[in-house]
Amino acid sequence: MSYIERKRRRRITALVSVFLALVALMWLAGVRRKHVAHSGQVVQFTADANTIVIAQANDADTLDPSDVGSADTLNVARMLFGTLYDVSPQGELQPFLAESYQYSDDGRDITFKLRPGLACEDGSPLTASDVAYSFDRAANPRNHFTGNASGFLIPSIGYEGSHVIDPLTVSIHTAKYNPIAIGLISEMLVMCRQPYEHMSLREASTHPSATGPYRLAEWVHDDRIVLERNPHFKLRQTRYERVVWRVIPEGSTRTAELLAGDVDLITQVPPDQIDAIRNSETAKVETVTSTRRVYVGFNMRKKFADTDGGKAIQDPRVRQALQYAIDVPTICEALLRTPCSRAATLVVPRNDHSGIAPTPFDPDRAEKLLDAAGYPRGKDGVRFHLKLQAPRTLYGDGNVAQAIGQYLTDIGVETEVDLLDLSVYVLLTRQHEAGPLFLLGTGGSTWSALYDMSDLSTQDSGTNYTSWHDGLFFAAWKDLEQTKDPAQQQEIMNGMLREFHEGAPWLMLYFQPDVYGVSNRVHWTPRADEFISLY
């Protein structure tokens, strides 16, 4: 029996179990779920026009705006904190807390004009000083932040400091001109200085002081986060008075809660739950191809080079050969239950003008290339050994990692798959210690190829998880700094993408199909950038 056939049989067994669980839960559907608040009061979250209940697999790891990193956490944080600019569902940059910006002649200073009348959670004015503090706090190395702001945004824009010009005007100083700085800054969460100056980092992680449309009402760890409308936020009208984020790790349980009417929207619908939702009378499936690049990274740090497989993947010829071993469309159809195409580069297809084609599935070619690279099969049929690390609860719940391990083993690369708890895995990847192979998904954008490429903005950037050190690729960033001509920028980017393709630091897979379950009472359309917007 083949690997895929075994997986199909297991799914059938799982569906039977899920069906029995659904029967039991639907029998109890008339009983409303009750939650006990910190105060000891009983709080009921029911389906009404003023409350939406969203279920996701993971709790927020922190609500400190300077340190949030995961997609699940960012979705909560973006409801709590405003940004200077943001991105529309169509991928357009638009004003938010700021009403305009202007580059200096040399492009190194970006001056933002804030909207008048902005307020902190306590009602005090939000000013340019708060914006400067938000950048400085994230950039401060003494805080040891590892999230999106410090690990990606600050180094990507080359942030060097802020200057407050007047209460509504702030200038952001960067080391160099960056043509996508505004888009990067659209992810920088803005906080108010006063409350955070009086909190420890530990307190700040659990006591957010809002600048966005909602404020924190309650957080019961590993159970729920309850947000309520922020009365001091006047920029946009929110649809709901309350947003309840429930933490439900098991996909089948999220589905059961949706079908029972206890949840309005669920994320990460498991493949074996899609039909149950589609065939129900209470909910529907909404699918979108996201901007999240799912790939297998080759960790080229010296610590892995002492093993036979870790040494082998230092050779770009080996990394290129392994690309041909993976049948990506079959993984999507059989394991994700959603068609998808193989990714060609790290850039979202709508913004990729390099002309590079995806690598086809051709295991015979993979074997020939490995032979030519000096890694023939041994007497036992094995060329070398590798370990592939992956999280249990993302990118196919481990099944995708198991399939990749089998495909590599089939061409003589004996692959051990090591599935880890998400908290452990996130720490390993942030520290660049996962590997030598690791399965990862990193967010891309709807608005810029350069944003997608900024995962590799420098050799030592926090998001260069493979520690790839190609001189030509990284030197080209300086060429981009020296031109503002879009045609010349595109030519440079195309050359960088060809270098990436040949260097193959990522084993390319697909852009994550995002599958949501949505109650029929809710009218909501998913975004490709994974942001759950309720405006």
C-alpha positions, 0 to 999 in steps of 0.5 A, a space after each residue: 500500500 502506497 504512502 498516499 493510500 495509507 493516508 487516505 485510509 486513515 482519513 476515512 477512519 478519522 471522518 467516521 470519528 468526526 461524524 460521531 463527535 458531531 452527532 454528540 455535539 449537535 445533540 448538545 447544541 441547545 446548551 450555550 457555552 458558558 465561560 467564567 471570567 477572571 472576576 468570577 462572573 459567568 459570561 455568555 457568548 451567543 450568536 447575535 448581531 453585536 458579537 462575532 466568535 472566531 476560533 483558531 488553533 493557537 493562543 496569542 503568544 504575546 500581545 506586546 505590539 513590539 514583539 508579536 510575530 505569528 499570524 494568529 497573534 497578529 490578527 488579534 494585535 491588528 484589532 488592538 493597535 493602529 498603524 500609520 498606513 495599512 493595506 486594503 484587501 485589494 493590495 493598495 497602501 492607504 492612510 490609517 493613523 497617518 494622513 500623508 507621508 513625504 520622502 526626503 530628497 535622498 530617500 533616507 527620511 520619511 516624514 508622516 503627518 498624523 491625523 488630528 484627534 487620534 487617541 490612546 485607550 485612556 482617551 489621551 491624545 496619540 501624538 508623534 512622540 508615541 509613534 517615535 516611541 513605538 519604533 524606538 522600543 521595537 528597535 532597542 536591543 536591550 528588550 530582546 524582542 524577536 517578533 515581526 517588528 524587531 526581527 523583520 521590519 526594523 532591519 528591513 527598513 534600515 531604521 536608525 531613529 525618529 525625530 518628532 517635528 511637532 505633535 502631529 509630525 514625525 520623521 523616520 530616519 533610515 540608513 538608506 532609501 527603501 522603495 517599499 518602506 511604506 509597505 513595511 511600515 504598514 505592519 508596524 503597530 503603534 502604541 502610546 508611550 505613557 502606559 508602556 513606560 510604566 510596565 515591565 516587559 512581562 506586564 506589557 505582554 499581557 496588558 495591551 493598551 489599545 490604539 486601534 478599533 478594539 481593546 482587551 476585555 478579557 484573556 483566559 490563556 489557552 481558552 479565549 481572548 475577548 475584545 470590545 469596541 474601543 470608544 476612543 477610536 473614531 477612524 473606522 466603524 467596526 461591525 461588532 461590539 465584541 470579538 471573541 477569539 477562541 482557542 481550539 487546537 483540534 481542527 475537528 473540534 473547531 468544525 463541530 463548534 461551527 456546525 453547532 452554532 457556537 462559533 461564527 468563523 474558524 481558521 485552518 479548516 483541516 482537509 478532512 473537515 471540508 466536506 462536512 462543512 460544505 454539506 451542512 446547512 449552517 455553514 460554508 467553506 471560503 477558500 483563498 490562495 494566500 500570500 504565505 510561502 510554504 517551503 522546506 528550508 535548507 539550514 546551512 549553518 556550520 553546526 549542521 555541516 558535520 552530518 553527512 546530509 547537512 554537508 550535502 545540502 551545502 552544495 547548491 547542486 544537491 539543493 537543486 536536485 531535491 527540488 525535482 523529488 517533490 510532487 507538489 500538486 499531489 500533496 495539495 490534492 491528496 493532503 490539503 484537499 485543495 488544488 494548488 500550483 507549485 511556487 516558482 520563486 519566493 515572490 507571490 505570482 501576481 508580482 513575479 515578473 521574472 519568467 522563472 517556471 516552477 520545477 516539475 516533479 521528475 524523480 528520475 532527474 533528481 536521482 541523476 543530478 544527485 549522482 552527478 553531484 557526487 552522491 550516488 546510492 550506497 549498497 543499502 540504497 541510501 545516498 545520505 541521511 537528513 532530518 526534517 523538522 516541522 510543527 505538528 499544527 501548521 502546514 497540513 498538521 504534519 502530513 505534508 512533512 511526512 509526505 515530503 520525507 517519503 518523497 526524499 526517501 524514495 530518491 535515496 535521501 533517507 529522511 527522518 521527520 521530526 514533528 514538534 510542538 509549535 512553541 518549541 518549533 517557533 523558538 528553533 526557527 527564530 534562533 535559526 536552529 531548526 534543521 537541517 531541513 525545516 518546513 516553514 511558511 512565511 507571509 508574503 504580500 499582495 502589493 510588492 515583490 520586494 516585500 516578499 524578497 525582504 525575507 532575505 534583506 541581509 545575510 544576517 536578517 532574522 528571517 533568513 532562516 537558512 543562513 544563505 550567504 550568496 554574495 551576488 544576491 545580497 550585493 544586488 540590494 545595494 544596486 536597488 538602493 541606488 535607483 528609483 527607476 521602476 524598470 531598472 528596479 524590475 531588472 535587478 529584481 529579476 536577476 536576484 530571483 534567478 540567483 535565488 532559483 539557482 542557489 535554491 536555499 528553499 525547496 519550493 512548495 506552494 502558496 498556502 491555500 487558506 480554508 475558512 469555515 464561515 457561519 451562514 449568518 456571517 457575510 465575510 470574504 477572506 483576504 489573501 494576506 491572512 488578515 481577518 478584517 471586520 471593518 
